[in-house]
Amino acid sequence: MTRHVDAMVAGGGRAGLAAGRAGLAAGHHLRRKGLDFAILARRTGAGRGMTP
């Protein structure tokens, strides 16, 4: 399956995932601009590493 996106958020930080707070914030702003995007993360499962 091929999917065209306007932007891609990819991680590689200490936690090894893009969908941390910064990745989710980036997705929020991309969506507000009306852009289609994908967030790539190494780990599976929602919310891992999301401690306050």
Backbone hydrogen bonds, N-H to C=O, Kabsch-Sander energy under -0.5 kcal/mol:
donor,donor_aa,acceptor,acceptor_aa,energy
6,D,36,D,-2.3
7,A,36,D,-1.4
9,V,38,A,-2.8
10,A,8,M,-0.6
11,G,40,L,-0.7
16,G,13,G,-1.0
18,A,40,L,-0.6
24,L,20,G,-2.6
25,A,21,R,-2.3
26,A,22,A,-2.4
27,G,23,G,-2.3
28,H,24,L,-2.2
29,H,25,A,-2.1
30,L,26,A,-2.4
31,R,27,G,-2.4
32,R,28,H,-2.1
33,K,29,H,-1.4
34,G,31,R,-1.6
35,L,30,L,-2.5
38,A,7,A,-1.4
40,L,9,V,-2.9
40,L,38,A,-0.5
42,R,16,G,-1.0
48,R,45,G,-0.8
50,M,47,G,-1.7
51,T,49,G,-0.8
